[in-house]
Amino acid sequence: MGQNANPPTLNLDQKVTEGVPHDNRLRVTDDFLFSVSIVSGLVCIILAVIKFMLGKVLTSRALITDGFNSLVGGIMGFSILISAEVFKHEPKVWYLDGTIGVLIGLIILAYGVKLLLDMVPRIRQTRNYERFE
């Protein structure tokens, strides 16, 4: 075995890990990530507000639902920003981004179930109307 008792993969992993903190591209990536997250979050939230207002005025359930989806997109944009910033200062919280994603997924699922339950009576009413009884 000689002098070096470490397998070659461990040496490669060590060299890559040592080189990462000195890479200037990470700072550019952080700035780009923050810019995209902020712009995406703001645009989605503005779109959500407009869609909610138009949905109320036009009494459009589809537009209100789309507004909810835009709101979730805005929250996701800011959650990426928050988790990246928290991870930068506290690396032990590496799971925050995934946790927020799962929570938002559960919220979307709950909203979908609510929409489905709201639509079942309407579908039954429409089906009875079409029978001409």
N, CA and C atoms as a LAMMPS dump frame, in Angstrom:
ITEM: TIMESTEP
0
ITEM: NUMBER OF ATOMS
399
ITEM: BOX BOUNDS ff ff ff
-5.0000000000000000e+02 5.0000000000000000e+02
-5.0000000000000000e+02 5.0000000000000000e+02
-5.0000000000000000e+02 5.0000000000000000e+02
ITEM: ATOMS id mol type element x y z
1 1 1 N 0.814 -1.188 0
2 1 2 C 0 0 0
3 1 3 C 0.858 1.253 0
4 2 1 N 1.951 1.18 0.664
5 2 2 C 2.862 2.322 0.627
6 2 3 C 2.471 3.411 1.594
7 3 1 N 2.875 4.625 1.237
8 3 2 C 2.661 5.779 2.086
9 3 3 C 1.196 6.171 2.212
10 4 1 N 0.467 6.126 1.122
11 4 2 C -0.906 6.607 1.09
12 4 3 C -1.869 5.442 1.324
13 5 1 N -2.478 5.406 2.506
14 5 2 C -3.4 4.323 2.839
15 5 3 C -4.828 4.648 2.427
16 6 1 N -5.107 5.86 1.981
17 6 2 C -6.466 6.245 1.584
18 6 3 C -6.767 5.746 0.176
19 7 1 N -7.99 5.254 -0.044
20 7 2 C -8.361 4.894 -1.417
21 7 3 C -8.367 6.14 -2.304
22 8 1 N -8.186 5.96 -3.623
23 8 2 C -8.12 7.121 -4.527
24 8 3 C -9.363 7.999 -4.487
25 9 1 N -10.533 7.417 -4.241
26 9 2 C -11.755 8.232 -4.222
27 9 3 C -11.758 9.192 -3.054
28 10 1 N -11.222 8.784 -1.921
29 10 2 C -11.162 9.697 -0.778
30 10 3 C -10.223 10.86 -1.049
31 11 1 N -9.095 10.577 -1.728
32 11 2 C -8.17 11.655 -2.069
33 11 3 C -8.821 12.652 -3.011
34 12 1 N -9.553 12.156 -3.999
35 12 2 C -10.247 13.038 -4.935
36 12 3 C -11.291 13.872 -4.212
37 13 1 N -12.041 13.229 -3.32
38 13 2 C -13.06 13.933 -2.551
39 13 3 C -12.422 15.023 -1.694
40 14 1 N -11.294 14.73 -1.093
41 14 2 C -10.604 15.706 -0.263
42 14 3 C -10.107 16.881 -1.097
43 15 1 N -9.588 16.624 -2.278
44 15 2 C -9.09 17.698 -3.134
45 15 3 C -10.221 18.587 -3.627
46 16 1 N -11.342 17.964 -3.973
47 16 2 C -12.495 18.75 -4.436
48 16 3 C -13.02 19.609 -3.301
49 17 1 N -13.138 19.033 -2.107
50 17 2 C -13.652 19.77 -0.965
51 17 3 C -12.74 20.934 -0.593
52 18 1 N -11.446 20.728 -0.693
53 18 2 C -10.515 21.811 -0.375
54 18 3 C -10.597 22.935 -1.391
55 19 1 N -10.911 22.629 -2.633
56 19 2 C -10.949 23.643 -3.674
57 19 3 C -12.219 24.452 -3.716
58 20 1 N -13.287 23.959 -3.138
59 20 2 C -14.584 24.623 -3.246
60 20 3 C -14.628 25.989 -2.582
61 21 1 N -14.165 26.151 -1.348
62 21 2 C -14.305 27.468 -0.714
63 21 3 C -13.54 28.585 -1.418
64 22 1 N -12.529 28.249 -2.207
65 22 2 C -11.72 29.279 -2.856
66 22 3 C -12.215 29.623 -4.251
67 23 1 N -13.306 29.024 -4.667
68 23 2 C -13.813 29.235 -6.018
69 23 3 C -14.649 30.509 -6.057
70 24 1 N -14.29 31.46 -6.908
71 24 2 C -15.015 32.725 -7.01
72 24 3 C -16.358 32.569 -7.705
73 25 1 N -16.557 31.472 -8.424
74 25 2 C -17.827 31.28 -9.128
75 25 3 C -18.99 31.101 -8.159
76 26 1 N -18.717 30.64 -6.93
77 26 2 C -19.781 30.45 -5.951
78 26 3 C -20.439 31.774 -5.584
79 27 1 N -19.646 32.814 -5.452
80 27 2 C -20.193 34.129 -5.107
81 27 3 C -21.102 34.641 -6.219
82 28 1 N -20.695 34.44 -7.466
83 28 2 C -21.523 34.857 -8.602
84 28 3 C -22.816 34.052 -8.618
85 29 1 N -22.721 32.75 -8.324
86 29 2 C -23.911 31.906 -8.283
87 29 3 C -24.849 32.367 -7.184
88 30 1 N -24.309 32.721 -6.013
89 30 2 C -25.142 33.215 -4.922
90 30 3 C -25.871 34.489 -5.32
91 31 1 N -25.146 35.425 -5.929
92 31 2 C -25.774 36.673 -6.352
93 31 3 C -26.862 36.41 -7.39
94 32 1 N -26.589 35.523 -8.331
95 32 2 C -27.574 35.195 -9.355
96 32 3 C -28.785 34.511 -8.729
97 33 1 N -28.549 33.576 -7.804
98 33 2 C -29.639 32.882 -7.134
99 33 3 C -30.512 33.859 -6.365
100 34 1 N -29.887 34.778 -5.645
101 34 2 C -30.652 35.75 -4.88
102 34 3 C -31.447 36.668 -5.798
103 35 1 N -30.841 37.113 -6.884
104 35 2 C -31.542 37.997 -7.814
105 35 3 C -32.75 37.3 -8.428
106 36 1 N -32.54 36.086 -8.901
107 36 2 C -33.636 35.339 -9.529
108 36 3 C -34.731 35.037 -8.516
109 37 1 N -34.357 34.672 -7.292
110 37 2 C -35.347 34.353 -6.263
111 37 3 C -36.191 35.567 -5.91
112 38 1 N -35.549 36.71 -5.762
113 38 2 C -36.298 37.916 -5.399
114 38 3 C -37.216 38.339 -6.534
115 39 1 N -36.703 38.379 -7.753
116 39 2 C -37.527 38.79 -8.897
117 39 3 C -38.677 37.808 -9.098
118 40 1 N -38.39 36.52 -9.037
119 40 2 C -39.419 35.506 -9.218
120 40 3 C -40.49 35.602 -8.134
121 41 1 N -40.049 35.749 -6.892
122 41 2 C -41.007 35.86 -5.79
123 41 3 C -41.907 37.072 -5.924
124 42 1 N -41.315 38.222 -6.248
125 42 2 C -42.11 39.449 -6.38
126 42 3 C -43.088 39.37 -7.559
127 43 1 N -42.611 38.89 -8.702
128 43 2 C -43.485 38.796 -9.881
129 43 3 C -44.641 37.847 -9.611
130 44 1 N -44.36 36.707 -8.998
131 44 2 C -45.426 35.74 -8.719
132 44 3 C -46.44 36.28 -7.724
133 45 1 N -45.979 36.996 -6.714
134 45 2 C -46.913 37.545 -5.725
135 45 3 C -47.757 38.657 -6.346
136 46 1 N -47.161 39.498 -7.169
137 46 2 C -47.931 40.547 -7.859
138 46 3 C -48.973 39.911 -8.779
139 47 1 N -48.559 38.876 -9.528
140 47 2 C -49.512 38.165 -10.389
141 47 3 C -50.635 37.533 -9.567
142 48 1 N -50.293 36.986 -8.414
143 48 2 C -51.301 36.36 -7.564
144 48 3 C -52.345 37.374 -7.116
145 49 1 N -51.892 38.556 -6.701
146 49 2 C -52.829 39.591 -6.252
147 49 3 C -53.745 40.009 -7.4
148 50 1 N -53.18 40.213 -8.588
149 50 2 C -53.984 40.609 -9.748
150 50 3 C -54.994 39.515 -10.095
151 51 1 N -54.549 38.254 -10.075
152 51 2 C -55.457 37.15 -10.406
153 51 3 C -56.56 36.999 -9.369
154 52 1 N -56.238 37.185 -8.081
155 52 2 C -57.271 37.119 -7.05
156 52 3 C -58.315 38.215 -7.246
157 53 1 N -57.839 39.433 -7.532
158 53 2 C -58.772 40.543 -7.72
159 53 3 C -59.66 40.31 -8.941
160 54 1 N -59.052 39.918 -10.059
161 54 2 C -59.845 39.657 -11.261
162 54 3 C -60.78 38.465 -11.069
163 55 1 N -60.327 37.459 -10.354
164 55 2 C -61.163 36.286 -10.089
165 55 3 C -62.387 36.643 -9.278
166 56 1 N -62.221 37.54 -8.315
167 56 2 C -63.379 37.986 -7.509
168 56 3 C -64.348 38.805 -8.357
169 57 1 N -63.804 39.725 -9.158
170 57 2 C -64.657 40.592 -9.983
171 57 3 C -65.4 39.771 -11.033
172 58 1 N -64.702 38.841 -11.681
173 58 2 C -65.301 38.043 -12.751
174 58 3 C -65.963 36.763 -12.245
175 59 1 N -65.923 36.56 -10.94
176 59 2 C -66.421 35.326 -10.309
177 59 3 C -65.904 34.079 -11.029
178 60 1 N -64.607 34.04 -11.219
179 60 2 C -63.957 32.936 -11.912
180 60 3 C -63.183 32.078 -10.921
181 61 1 N -63.673 30.869 -10.702
182 61 2 C -63.002 29.93 -9.799
183 61 3 C -61.616 29.541 -10.354
184 62 1 N -61.51 29.408 -11.664
185 62 2 C -60.238 29.03 -12.292
186 62 3 C -59.186 30.115 -12.096
187 63 1 N -59.584 31.379 -12.207
188 63 2 C -58.635 32.479 -12.034
189 63 3 C -58.177 32.581 -10.578
190 64 1 N -59.079 32.34 -9.644
191 64 2 C -58.706 32.357 -8.226
192 64 3 C -57.739 31.211 -7.924
193 65 1 N -58.001 30.042 -8.494
194 65 2 C -57.104 28.9 -8.307
195 65 3 C -55.731 29.179 -8.91
196 66 1 N -55.703 29.809 -10.072
197 66 2 C -54.432 30.17 -10.687
198 66 3 C -53.697 31.21 -9.845
199 67 1 N -54.447 32.108 -9.221
200 67 2 C -53.85 33.069 -8.298
201 67 3 C -53.208 32.375 -7.109
202 68 1 N -53.87 31.329 -6.616
203 68 2 C -53.288 30.547 -5.521
204 68 3 C -51.987 29.883 -5.965
205 69 1 N -51.984 29.341 -7.182
206 69 2 C -50.759 28.722 -7.706
207 69 3 C -49.63 29.741 -7.857
208 70 1 N -49.964 30.95 -8.291
209 70 2 C -48.945 32.003 -8.4
210 70 3 C -48.424 32.407 -7.026
211 71 1 N -49.317 32.447 -6.046
212 71 2 C -48.91 32.771 -4.68
213 71 3 C -47.932 31.721 -4.146
214 72 1 N -48.227 30.457 -4.417
215 72 2 C -47.326 29.38 -4.001
216 72 3 C -45.973 29.527 -4.695
217 73 1 N -45.974 29.902 -5.974
218 73 2 C -44.719 30.127 -6.683
219 73 3 C -43.909 31.251 -6.062
220 74 1 N -44.582 32.315 -5.635
221 74 2 C -43.901 33.42 -4.964
222 74 3 C -43.308 32.999 -3.635
223 75 1 N -44.062 32.211 -2.897
224 75 2 C -43.555 31.711 -1.613
225 75 3 C -42.346 30.816 -1.839
226 76 1 N -42.396 29.981 -2.881
227 76 2 C -41.259 29.113 -3.188
228 76 3 C -40.017 29.935 -3.562
229 77 1 N -40.224 31.016 -4.31
230 77 2 C -39.094 31.871 -4.677
231 77 3 C -38.404 32.446 -3.453
232 78 1 N -39.192 32.924 -2.507
233 78 2 C -38.597 33.477 -1.292
234 78 3 C -38.062 32.389 -0.369
235 79 1 N -38.664 31.201 -0.398
236 79 2 C -38.175 30.126 0.464
237 79 3 C -36.786 29.666 0.031
238 80 1 N -36.526 29.673 -1.277
239 80 2 C -35.186 29.325 -1.763
240 80 3 C -34.171 30.339 -1.236
241 81 1 N -34.537 31.59 -1.289
242 81 2 C -33.659 32.652 -0.789
243 81 3 C -33.402 32.49 0.709
244 82 1 N -34.455 32.245 1.462
245 82 2 C -34.322 32.105 2.915
246 82 3 C -33.482 30.883 3.269
247 83 1 N -33.765 29.731 2.62
248 83 2 C -32.997 28.532 2.968
249 83 3 C -31.535 28.666 2.59
250 84 1 N -31.233 29.317 1.476
251 84 2 C -29.824 29.508 1.097
252 84 3 C -29.113 30.395 2.11
253 85 1 N -29.797 31.426 2.576
254 85 2 C -29.185 32.335 3.544
255 85 3 C -29.005 31.65 4.902
256 86 1 N -30.006 30.888 5.327
257 86 2 C -29.889 30.164 6.603
258 86 3 C -28.773 29.132 6.513
259 87 1 N -28.694 28.407 5.39
260 87 2 C -27.665 27.383 5.221
261 87 3 C -26.265 27.987 5.223
262 88 1 N -26.157 29.2 4.682
263 88 2 C -24.849 29.855 4.636
264 88 3 C -24.323 30.113 6.053
265 89 1 N -25.234 30.46 6.979
266 89 2 C -24.819 30.784 8.344
267 89 3 C -24.895 29.579 9.286
268 90 1 N -25.74 28.62 8.958
269 90 2 C -25.921 27.447 9.812
270 90 3 C -26.051 26.196 8.947
271 91 1 N -24.931 25.578 8.553
272 91 2 C -24.964 24.426 7.649
273 91 3 C -25.686 23.201 8.21
274 92 1 N -25.926 23.168 9.51
275 92 2 C -26.637 22.03 10.097
276 92 3 C -28.093 21.967 9.652
277 93 1 N -28.61 23.059 9.122
278 93 2 C -30.009 23.117 8.695
279 93 3 C -30.087 22.891 7.187
280 94 1 N -29.4 21.879 6.673
281 94 2 C -29.357 21.58 5.242
282 94 3 C -30.705 21.111 4.713
283 95 1 N -31.568 20.645 5.561
284 95 2 C -32.843 20.054 5.167
285 95 3 C -33.975 21.082 5.052
286 96 1 N -33.708 22.347 5.305
287 96 2 C -34.761 23.361 5.344
288 96 3 C -35.467 23.517 4
289 97 1 N -34.716 23.552 2.908
290 97 2 C -35.309 23.738 1.583
291 97 3 C -36.264 22.589 1.236
292 98 1 N -35.828 21.371 1.49
293 98 2 C -36.681 20.213 1.23
294 98 3 C -37.918 20.192 2.113
295 99 1 N -37.745 20.591 3.367
296 99 2 C -38.877 20.625 4.294
297 99 3 C -39.918 21.645 3.847
298 100 1 N -39.463 22.803 3.442
299 100 2 C -40.395 23.833 2.96
300 100 3 C -41.106 23.335 1.702
301 101 1 N -40.373 22.663 0.816
302 101 2 C -40.982 22.112 -0.394
303 101 3 C -42.065 21.091 -0.081
304 102 1 N -41.802 20.225 0.883
305 102 2 C -42.806 19.219 1.274
306 102 3 C -44.026 19.903 1.889
307 103 1 N -43.807 20.894 2.742
308 103 2 C -44.936 21.608 3.351
309 103 3 C -45.785 22.31 2.301
310 104 1 N -45.143 22.94 1.346
311 104 2 C -45.897 23.618 0.284
312 104 3 C -46.64 22.59 -0.565
313 105 1 N -46.02 21.44 -0.814
314 105 2 C -46.703 20.372 -1.533
315 105 3 C -47.947 19.892 -0.803
316 106 1 N -47.863 19.781 0.525
317 106 2 C -49.031 19.376 1.319
318 106 3 C -50.123 20.44 1.285
319 107 1 N -49.722 21.703 1.278
320 107 2 C -50.713 22.789 1.179
321 107 3 C -51.422 22.732 -0.174
322 108 1 N -50.664 22.501 -1.236
323 108 2 C -51.27 22.389 -2.567
324 108 3 C -52.206 21.187 -2.623
325 109 1 N -51.797 20.071 -2.028
326 109 2 C -52.652 18.882 -1.988
327 109 3 C -53.949 19.166 -1.241
328 110 1 N -53.862 19.841 -0.096
329 110 2 C -55.054 20.178 0.676
330 110 3 C -55.98 21.096 -0.123
331 111 1 N -55.406 22.059 -0.834
332 111 2 C -56.225 22.96 -1.648
333 111 3 C -56.891 22.188 -2.795
334 112 1 N -56.173 21.251 -3.379
335 112 2 C -56.751 20.418 -4.437
336 112 3 C -57.901 19.568 -3.933
337 113 1 N -57.752 19.001 -2.737
338 113 2 C -58.838 18.203 -2.145
339 113 3 C -60.036 19.101 -1.857
340 114 1 N -59.792 20.31 -1.369
341 114 2 C -60.89 21.256 -1.111
342 114 3 C -61.629 21.594 -2.404
343 115 1 N -60.872 21.843 -3.484
344 115 2 C -61.497 22.129 -4.772
345 115 3 C -62.334 20.951 -5.25
346 116 1 N -61.795 19.751 -5.077
347 116 2 C -62.518 18.555 -5.497
348 116 3 C -63.813 18.395 -4.708
349 117 1 N -63.749 18.598 -3.401
350 117 2 C -64.948 18.48 -2.58
351 117 3 C -65.97 19.571 -2.905
352 118 1 N -65.501 20.746 -3.262
353 118 2 C -66.416 21.82 -3.664
354 118 3 C -67.076 21.535 -5.01
355 119 1 N -66.399 20.814 -5.879
356 119 2 C -66.924 20.571 -7.227
357 119 3 C -67.876 19.381 -7.301
358 120 1 N -67.789 18.439 -6.379
359 120 2 C -68.645 17.241 -6.438
360 120 3 C -70.127 17.608 -6.434
361 121 1 N -70.611 18.48 -5.545
362 121 2 C -72.04 18.839 -5.605
363 121 3 C -72.432 19.521 -6.924
364 122 1 N -71.541 20.327 -7.465
365 122 2 C -71.841 20.995 -8.741
366 122 3 C -71.942 19.98 -9.869
367 123 1 N -71.068 18.982 -9.865
368 123 2 C -71.111 17.951 -10.909
369 123 3 C -72.391 17.147 -10.806
370 124 1 N -72.797 16.793 -9.582
371 124 2 C -74.05 16.042 -9.393
372 124 3 C -75.246 16.868 -9.857
373 125 1 N -75.237 18.144 -9.548
374 125 2 C -76.334 19.012 -9.956
375 125 3 C -76.402 19.125 -11.477
376 126 1 N -75.273 19.243 -12.126
377 126 2 C -75.233 19.34 -13.582
378 126 3 C -75.689 18.043 -14.223
379 127 1 N -75.297 16.908 -13.664
380 127 2 C -75.68 15.62 -14.221
381 127 3 C -77.199 15.43 -14.137
382 128 1 N -77.809 15.825 -13.024
383 128 2 C -79.262 15.715 -12.889
384 128 3 C -79.978 16.665 -13.843
385 129 1 N -79.394 17.815 -14.086
386 129 2 C -80 18.794 -14.982
387 129 3 C -80.006 18.277 -16.423
388 130 1 N -78.963 17.568 -16.813
389 130 2 C -78.841 17.097 -18.191
390 130 3 C -79.745 15.899 -18.487
391 131 1 N -80.283 15.252 -17.488
392 131 2 C -81.144 14.091 -17.706
393 131 3 C -82.54 14.503 -18.182
394 132 1 N -82.922 15.728 -17.981
395 132 2 C -84.243 16.253 -18.352
396 132 3 C -85.361 15.472 -17.679
397 133 1 N -85.205 15.195 -16.408
398 133 2 C -86.242 14.436 -15.692
399 133 3 C -87.275 15.33 -15.094
